[in-house]
Amino acid sequence: MNLKTGGRNLCSTEDAAKIYGCTTGRIRQLARAGAIWSHHFSAHMVALDLDEITRKAKEKPATGRPRSGAKLKRA
């Protein structure tokens, strides 16, 4: 579901999860934490900014623990 309103392209949590490469639960978790913009229409209806999801998907950091023996960058 894509919808354009108020200058934002909106999408559902399911669409955002496919773009971001994670579960819908993780998308909801990011929205609750304020890491991504969201608008709650009701308890079960959340709209997310499609442009922000696409941008964050491109810059998403690697997840998981570093491999043993990997050199750490220190400041």
C-alpha positions as MATLAB code, in Angstrom:
seq = 'MNLKTGGRNLCSTEDAAKIYGCTTGRIRQLARAGAIWSHHFSAHMVALDLDEITRKAKEKPATGRPRSGAKLKRA';
ca = [
       0.000    0.000    0.000;
       1.578    3.266   -1.094;
      -0.122    6.573   -0.402;
       1.030   10.145   -0.969;
      -0.159   12.736    1.501;
       1.187   15.946    2.971;
       4.346   15.786    0.857;
       5.230   12.280    2.102;
       5.070    8.958    0.324;
       3.594    6.555    2.867;
       3.802    2.783    3.013;
       2.696   -0.034    5.298;
       4.894   -1.882    7.784;
       4.836   -4.916    5.487;
       6.153   -2.919    2.521;
       8.752   -1.219    4.720;
       9.968   -4.588    6.045;
      10.448   -5.920    2.499;
      12.438   -2.822    1.510;
      14.498   -2.726    4.709;
      15.112   -6.490    4.723;
      13.742   -7.292    8.177;
      10.537   -8.294    9.916;
       7.454   -6.152   10.438;
       8.100   -6.393   14.183;
      11.509   -4.757   13.745;
       9.932   -1.950   11.695;
       7.371   -1.341   14.450;
      10.193   -1.365   17.011;
      12.148    1.273   15.039;
       8.995    3.402   14.721;
       8.288    3.217   18.473;
      11.887    4.212   19.224;
      11.602    7.214   16.888;
      14.330    5.927   14.563;
      11.953    6.203   11.596;
       9.026    8.551   11.016;
       5.610    6.989   11.488;
       2.000    8.022   11.850;
      -0.412    5.837   13.808;
      -3.933    5.972   12.420;
      -5.130    3.345   14.910;
      -3.715    0.556   17.063;
      -3.321   -1.639   13.976;
      -2.723    0.921   11.218;
       0.716    2.528   10.936;
       2.001    4.507    7.969;
       5.732    4.981    7.386;
       7.680    7.411    5.209;
       8.655    5.399    2.122;
      11.488    7.762    1.148;
      13.042    7.524    4.626;
      12.774    3.719    4.643;
      14.467    3.518    1.231;
      17.262    5.873    2.314;
      17.871    4.042    5.603;
      17.870    0.671    3.828;
      20.786    1.847    1.667;
      22.823    3.064    4.666;
      21.899    0.206    7.024;
      24.982   -0.866    9.006;
      26.142   -4.467    9.141;
      24.573   -6.384   11.994;
      25.945   -8.959   14.358;
      29.121   -9.441   16.283;
      32.444   -8.746   14.534;
      34.438  -11.802   13.494;
      37.128  -12.864   15.923;
      40.498  -11.380   15.073;
      38.918   -8.421   13.323;
      40.772   -5.192   13.958;
      38.760   -2.547   15.725;
      38.931    1.082   14.734;
      39.825    3.195   17.739;
      39.528    6.923   17.977;
];
